[in-house]
Amino acid sequence: MTAHDRESEAEARGTRLKQLVRRGARIALAAQVASQLISLLVLATLYRRLSLEDYGLFGVVVPVLMLVRNLTTLGLGATAVQREEMSAETSTSLFWWNVWIGAATMVLTACAAPLVAWAYGDASAGWITFYLAGASFLASLGTQHQALLERAMNWKALALVRLAAQAGAGFAAVQLALRGAGIWSLVAQQYVEVGVTTALCWWTAGWRPGTPRRHPDARQLLGFGSHFAGAGLMFFLAGNVDKLLLGALLKADGRVAAGYYTQAFNFMMRPVYLLTAPLNSLMLPALARARADAVAFREVYLGFQRLISTAMFPVAVGLCVTAPDVMLLLGGRNWHGAGEVLRALAPTILVQGFINTTSSALAAVGRADRLFAASVAFATTMSLLSFAILSWFRDDPDTVTILAGWYAAASIGLFIPYQVWSLRTLNVPIQAWVSAILRPLLASLLMGVCVVAAHLGAYGWTWQTRQVAPLDTIFSLALQIAIGVVCYVVLAWPDCCWLWTQLRRDVSLGGPPAVDSESR
């Protein structure tokens, strides 16, 4: 093969990769819109059927469960996606490792239930922990199948699986809540979502594991996976140490405050997860394939960064402005107190999308070791600062609002050196990254100024209607959203046009590549 032929082949591979990424981004954003609608309908119902104490208890227990689950996954799903070749023997080995680890996680979580009850001063916390232990094992049964779908870049199947699982779990939770199940409707929601995801991934991937046997490269597989899992654990701890400490320090007396904080935090993270979860499924395999070509890698990576900034920045600013109306509309007057907490947390969205997806970029180039080192520093700093803030303001009536404001400020402050360090590791110029996100950032900030000015000027009366009439709240929120959308589109017109062009471009792909034939 001549040099010209190799060049043409490389260019063709790069073009096809961009087409696959573009198609995946289109599916991811469409799925995000559908998922948001489902989430809002479910939340609006559950907030009115469950008590603040239920959500407070559940909100401080779930981080414990997820912490244990992150501790024992070893990142084997990312290992399956990142590897250049995946044989049937390797897939089977990874599947059984996931299952054994999931079983160990289930036992460990169940055994930790009494400790959770003691730490939170509430026996109910222990029982919730105990009954949720099986969800880890159920999730482990589908980890490898989901990884194969991501490896095959089967974006449509993954999006449909997530939406079906979310809709099924939401329906089950609402039905149980309407029948008076209380907090157990949230427990059922967890099981239904994990169970449906696992079952559909098995059905969609079309792969069945063989019998368990020793794999010759097991140490190498676990080595990469353990670094990636350790980084995931550290970042999870950084994002949840505030809730873990909040539950332990406030005990049962602080259940309402914990309910406000945990649900405001979850709502703030919802648009981030709904975008970055599918984007991570795109980024890891796409960047892993492009890593041999520095130019293609940089172009694909910066394209993802521009997409995240264009989609997430206006959400962050808009939620900061409209948070009280949003919580009042979703949950009614009982949840109005969570509005200021949500407003204080909203700026976190400016950086959280980048934090979530940079992990995939570093894993794609095989630098999970450096990712782990950065995550340890990030988590240690966040943990120490969280403990200090909660200790100083423990008896303050606005403890959770103060904690929320600090969390947002600390996240943004720590993100800057982390992102600079990551860009240097990825060999992406800092100036190029700033250029990719600058216009959406400035447009979003100006959008926020315009919405606030219109709100306080021509429609200042809507500040007093939040606790008066739901229809006034709906009108106020709709008006703010309309002004914000128009302002952002005008101010960020080139980026909106770019995003629209990328998502609507008609590309004949011939379907996504199949799962490696050796793994079938």
Order of alpha helices (4+ residues) and beta strands (2+ residues): alpha-alpha-alpha-alpha-alpha-alpha-alpha-alpha-alpha-alpha-alpha-alpha-alpha-alpha-alpha-alpha-alpha-alpha-alpha
